[in-house]
């Protein structure tokens, strides 16, 4: 036990086994005195092995006397109890940690002895009920009487079920404290002791969840108000939009065949259509969230519906300089569905492809039939998605690119509508992306009727090229062109570009006297474009005017720091703009 051989230890003083602190405290002398007085002594203490290791022993010291009672010596019996001491220390440490955790969590604990109805609570249990802390046993009725009357029978029934069926008790309920406060509790318990197969003890915990319940109710109320607001907003916007659209239609019929007037009318109609789509998205997501959309299902040919959506999206792709490649089967894919909502589902995916690709971006749409499922896939070579974005892309009001360069518009509801429409048709949608800058693939699976199918033909939409000393730089082609036309009518020589990089190159080539520069452009924003122009030998004398929808004080500070001369907020009143240019030109001449 102590690591010595008999030859090594015989004749050595017994103090060799004692710890230094034990010897200093006089442990050896006290043991011998005590044994001499009463005949023996017993204690648990530490001793030292030959290698210096300490270990625990139970040690009995017995006095040895001769027949006359004279002291002859002592004998010691030692038993190694190190393992038991380690187990006791570990158990004590665990109990301490558990007690600290329970106290930190403000958790009530209880034990209920069923045969005697004796209940034992910790201090927190009394505090949760608003009672004065007591010691000793309680009766179960004290707890049950504090349960809210509307919850009491349910909790009693659950406790009885726990006893009879040995299933855990896990419930949320209200209590009425002694001060008449109503608080929400979460309780958990189970049978922890049985005798002859009969439960005799339940043990469990209880803690206050009132704050969580209040927060959950606040979230539900906020969601309800949000849905009501979206529905109200969308409906209220329809009235003025109807007037605008009607007026544009009248102008289309009465305006002379002037090319510029017709071009402006066309752009106004496109922007009105865009506004209508945004309002439709608001209405749809509000209706879907409230379960107010009823699908008008009938047998439809999904191939035809996808083709209609492609035809509707082609003008958008042409105006935004995107390529759309389409692969459709030559035979029908029949399913039970709402044709209007299915076209909307495809249109939203195609619009998303435009929004998150750059100029000359490419989008591929394919449709095939596999194992009674229509597989619709829309793939792009756009900005891509991170793993975190893929997890939230279908949530309401989520937009992939929150940076200043996100200039394509949209409310972040289109993909939410797609997901819910797919689910309402018994299908699902998934998204995959290798990562940022590597494009995304959206796959919709919809159940079909069991009919044969054949793959596939490819169609490509036609491509159009958007045309490109005042230089207007704005990534919105319609806004850029309308401003250019207006300034040309005022007699200025006007050029336009649709990106910061192109704007810098054009400025170097044209050497304009005024540059009207948008701020929120993809690739190179207006701030950096301005800074780079100012760094050029030819860029110091140019009048640089920021045209932006950002109008806060800090936004104006940023434009000034970037090197702009003026900061104008969209929509810009064009007469003051031309007057500003005239005043600057006159001042420059002086």
N, C-alpha and C positions, 0 to 999 in steps of 0.2 A: 504493500500500500504506500509506504513512504519512500521506497526506492533504494533502501540500504540492504546490504547483506548482513548476516548475523555477525560475521567477523568485523565488519566495518562499524557496527553500532554498539556492540556489547562493550560496556565500560565507559561509554560516552555519557555526558550529562543529558538528562531528559530535556533540558532547555533548548537542545538543538532542533526540536520539532516546533518550537513556539515562534510566532511572528515577533518582530522587533517591538511593535507597539504593544503586543500582549505582555511581553517581558517588562517593558517600561511601566505598564499599568499594574504590575504585580500579580498577573493572572495565576502564575504557577504557585506562588506562595499562598494566595487566597484559596486555591483549590485544595492544597494540602492541609491548610488550617481547617477548612470546612469539613474535609473528609475525616480528619483527626477528631473533630468535635462530635460528628453524628455518625461516623462509620463509613460514609460514602458520599459522593457528590456526582451529579450528572449535568452535562451542559452540551450545547451545540455551538461550535466555534470553528475557527480556521486554524489549520496547521500547515507546515511547510515540508515539501518533499525534498529529497536529496538534490534534485535539479533546480530547486528554488521555486517550483510551482506551488501555488496555494490551493488548498482544497478544504471542503467542509467535512467535519466529522461530528458524530454523536459520541461523546467520550464519557465513560464512567470511571471514576477514581475510587478505589476501595482501600481502606486502611488495613495493614497487616500487624497483628499483635501476638505476643507469646501467651503462654498459659497464665502468666501472672498479669497480663494486661499491659505489658510494656510495649511501646511502639517499636516495631521492627522495620517497617517500610510501607511501600504502597504498590498497588498493581493498577494498571490502567487498561481498559478495554476500549478500543476505537473502532467505529464503523463508518465507512465512507458514505456520506449522504450528499455528495456534490450534485448528482443528477436531480435529486428531489429539490434541492435548494434552487437549482437553475429553473426547474419547472415552476416553482413557487414565484420566483422573480418574474418570469415571463407572464404568468397569470396575473400577477399584481400590476405589471406594466400594461397589459391588455385592459384590465379593469379600469385603470387610471385613464387610459386613452378613451375608452368607451364613455366613461363618466364625463370627461371633458367635452367629447363630441356631443353628447346628449345635452349638456348644459349650454354649449355654444349654440346649438340649434334650437334652444328653448323648447325642447321636446319633453312631453310628459310621458312617463312610463307607468305601467300598472300591472299588477298580478291579481287574478281573481280566483280564490279557492272556492270551487263550486259547492262541495258538500256543506260548508259552513257559511257560505255567502260572505266570507271575509275578503276585503279588497285592500291592497296595499298600494299607495301612490307615492311618487317622488314629489319633491317640493313644487316643481313646475306644474304638476296636475292641479294642485290647489290654486296656483296663481292664474292658470288659464280660466278656471271657473269663477275667479274673483273671490275665493274663499281664504280665510285665515289659515296659514300653514299649521298642520297638526301632525303629531306623531301617532303611531299605532294604526290599528285597522279601521276600515270604514265599511259601510254596506253598499251594495251595488245600486240601491235606490237613490243614493245621493247623486250619483252621476246621471242616472236615467232621468231623474226629475229636472235636471238642467238642460236636457235635450229639447229643442224647439218642438212644440206639440205637433207641427206638421211633419216632422221627421222621426218622431219617437217610435211609432209602430214599425217603420221600416228598419230602424236600427235594431230594435228588439228582435224582429224576425231574422235579421242577418246574423245576430249573435247566436240565436237558437240553431240556425242552420250550421254555423261554425262548429257548435258543440255536437250536433247530431251527425253531420256528414264529414267532420274533420277537414273542412275547407277553410282557407284563410278568410278572415274578416277584413275587408278593405272598402271603406265607405267615406263619403264626404257628407257632412251634415252641419246643421246650425245648433249652437247652444245659446242659452240665455244666462248670462253671468249674474252674479248676485247684485251688481249695480244696474241690471236690466239691459245692458248692452247685448246686442245680437252679434255673434261672431261665427265665422265659418271654420270648421275643423276638418282635418283629415285624420281618420283613425285606421290603424292596422293591428291585427292580432291573430293568434292561432292557439290551438291546444298544445300545451307544453308538458303536460303530465297526465298519465292514465294509471288506474289501478284495476286490475282484472278486466282490462279492455274497456273500462268506463272512464271518460274524461273527468279529471278532477281539478284541472287548473288551466286557465287561459292567461296568456301574457301578451302585452302589446304596447303600442305607443300612440300618441296623439299630438298633433301640432296645429298651430293657427295658420290658416291659409286665406284669411280675410282680404289681405292686400292683393293677393293673386286673383281672387274672385272679382274684386272691384276693377282690377286692370283688365281682366277678360271681358267684363261687361262693358267697360269703356271702349274696348276694341270693337266689340259687336255693334255698339251704338255708332261709333265712328264709321264703320263699314256701311251701316244702314244709311246714315246721312250722306255718305259719299255717293252711294247708288242713287239716292233721291236727287242729289245735286247734279250728277251727271245726266240723269234723265231730264231734269228741269232745264239745264243748260242747253242740251242738245235740242230740245223742243223750242226753247226761246230763240235759238239761233236760226231756226228754219224760217221764221217770218221775214226778217230782213233779207235772208238769202233768196227767198222766193222773189222778192221785189227786184233784187239785183239781177237774178237770172232772167226774169221776164223783161226787164229793161234792156239787157244785152240782146235778147232775141229780137226785140223791136228795132234796136239799132242795126242789127244784122240785116233786117229787111229794108230799112230806110236810108242807111248810110250810102253815099255815092261809092262807086267802085274805085275808090282810091286805095292803092296798094298798102300804104302805110296805115291808113285808118282800118282797113280790113285786118292787117297784121296785128294791130293793137287790140282790136275786138277779139281776134282769135286767142291772144294771150290772156285777155281778161276772162274769156270763157274757160280757158284751161285752169286758171287760178281759182275760178269759182267752182269748177268741178273738183279741184283738190280740196277746197274748203268743205264742199258737200261730203266728200269721202271721209274727212276728219270727223264731221258731225255724225255721219252714219256709224263710224267706228265707236264713237262715244255712246250712241244709242244702243248699238248692238251689245257692247260689253256690259252696259247697265242692265239691259233686258236679260242677257244670259245669266249675269250674277244673281238676278232676282228670280230666275226661272220663268220668265215671262215670254220666252220664244217657243212657239209650237211649230215643229217642222211639218210642212205639207209634203209628206212622203208619197212617192209614186214610183213606178218602174222607170228608170232613166238610163240613158246611155252615157256613161262617164266620159267616153272618148269625145263625144260631141260637146259636152259641157267644158271639158278642158280646152278644146279647140276654140270655143267661144271666149273663154277667159284669155287665151293667148291673143286672139284677134283684138280684144279690148285693150290688152296691155301693149300691143305693138307701137301705137303712137307715143306712149311714154318712153319706151325703149329707144325709139328713133330720136325723140327730142333730147334725151339725156345721153345720146351717143353710147349706148350699150348694145351688145350682141346677144341675141336670144336664139338658142338652138333647141329645137323641139323634136322629140322622138315619140310617136304615137303608134299604137297597134292599128292594123288595117281593118280589124273586125271589132264588133261591139264588146263593151264590158258593161253588163247590166247590173244594176243594184237598186235597192229601195232607198230613195233619198229625196231631199228637197233640192230641186235643180238650182234655184236662186242661191241658196246657201252654199251649195257645192261650188258654184262659179265664184262666189265670194271667197271661199277658202283658197281656191287656186289663185285668184287675183291678188289676195293679200300676200301670198308667198312670192309671186312674181314682183309685186311692188317692193317687197323686202329685198329682193335680189338687186333691184335698181338702187335702192337707198344705200346699201352697204357695199357697193362696188364703185370703182373710180372710172374716169373717162376711158372708153374702149374696154370696159369690163365685160366679162362674159358670164352668161347664165345658161345652164343646161336644164331642160325639163324633160323628164321621161315618164312614161306610164306603161305598166305591164300587168299581166294577170298571172298570179301564181297561187295555186292551192286555195281557190275560192277567196282570194284577196286581191284587191287592186292596190298596186304599189306605185304611188305617185312620189317622184323624187325631183326636188329642185336643188341644184348644186350651183355654187358660184365661186369665182376666184377673188372674192373681196377681202374684207379686213379680218375675217376669221373670228374665232371665239376662244377665250380661255376656258379651263375646266369650270371655274366659278361662274362665268357667264353662261355656260351651257346649262348649269343647274337652275338658273333663274330666268332664262330668256323668255319663257312662256308666262311669266308673272305679269300682272297688270302694271302698266306704266314703266316697264323696264325697257331701257334703250341701251344698245350695246356700246355706243360711242358717246360718252358724256363730255367730250372735249369741245373746245371752241370750234373745231373743224366739222362738227356734226351739223351740216348745212342742208341736209336733204329733207328736213321736216319730219312730221309724224309725231304721234302722241305716245307711242310705245304700247298700243293696245292691239295692233293688227295680229301679232302672233298669239296673243291671248284668245282672240276671237277664233283663229284657226284651230287652236288646241281644243277649245270647247265645242266647236262645230264638229270636229272629227269625232270627239267622244260622244256627242249626241247622235251621230250616225253609227255608233258601235265600233268606232275605230280608235286609232291612236296616232300620235306624231312623235318623232324622235329627231334629235339633232346630233350631228357629229362634226367635229372640226379638229384638224391636227394642231391648231394653235393660231396665234395672232399672225395675220398676213398670209394665211394659207387657205382661206376660203372656208365655206361651210356647206353642209349638206343637210337638207330637211327631208325627211321621209315620212309620208302619210300612208298608213295602211287602213283600208276600208273593206268591210265585208261585201261580197258580191253574190249574185245569183249564180247558180252552177250552169254556166254556158261556156262553149268553147271560145277560144281566142287565138289570135295570130299576132306575132310581132313582125316587123315594125317598119314605119317609114319615117324619114327625117325631113323636116321643113325648117328653113331659115328665114327669119324676118328680114325685110329690106333694111338697110342702114342709111341713115341720113347724117350729114355732117353739119353741125351747128356753125354758122359763119362767125368769123371773127373780124391841131394840136391841143385838144383836151382828151386825155386818156381815161376811160372808165374801166375799172377792174372790179368785177363782181362775179362770183361763181353761180349766181342765179341768172341764167340766160335771158329770161323774160324781163327781169328788173333791169338788167344791163342794156338790153335792146331798147326798152321804152325810154330810158334816160338818154340814150344815144340819139334816138329819133327826136326827142324834145329839144336837145341842145343843137342838133343839126338844123331844126326849124328856126332856131334863134340865130342861126348864121355862123355857128362855130364849126371848125373842122374837128370831127370827133372820131376816135378809134376806140375799140373795146377789146378786152381780153377777159377770160373766165377763170384765171388762176393767178396766184402770186408770182410763180416762176415765169409764166408767160407775160405777166405785166411788167416785170423787170426787164425782160428782153425787149419788149415793145418800147418801153421808156428809153432805153439806150439807143434804139434804132430811130425813134420818132422825135426824141428830145422835146416832149410836150411842155407847155407852160403851166398846165394844171393837171393834176391827177386826182380823180375821185376814186377812193379806194375802200372797198368793203373790208370789214374786220374778220368776220367769221367765215373764212375760206378753208377748204381742206388742203392738206399738204403743207402750204406756207401761209400762215394767217396774215392779216393786215398789219399787225404790229411789226412782225419780222420783215415783211415786204418793205414797209416804210423805212425801217432801220437800214436795210441793205441799199435802198435807193439813196438815202442821205449819205452813205459812205462813198458813193461814186463822185468823181470830179464834176459830173454834169448834174448831180442830184440836189445840190445845195440851194439853188435858186427856184426850184419848182414849188408851186403852191400845192400842198398836199392836204386834201380834205378827207377826213374819215367819215364814211357813211355806214351807220351801224344801228342795230336794234338795241345795243347795250347803252343805257343812258344814265347809270348811276354815277355818283361823284368819283368813285374809284376808277370807273371806266374812262372818264374824261382825263383823269390823271395819267392813266396808262397811255392814252393816245398822245398826250403832250410829251411824256417821257420818251415815247418812241420816235418823235420828230414831226408829228402832224402840226399843221398850222391851225386847222379848224376841226371841230367835232360836231357833226350833224346827226340827228336821230331819225331813223326810218319810222314811218314813211315821210320822206323829205318834201317840204313844200318847194316846188320848183322855181317859183318867182323869186323868193328870197335867195335861193341858191345862185341863180344867174346874176342877181344884184351883187352878191358877195364876190363873184368872179369879176364883174365889171369894176367894182371898187378896188379890188386888188390890182387889176390891170392898170387902172388909172394911176394908182399910187406908184406902181412900178415905173410907169412912163415919166412921172415927175422926178 
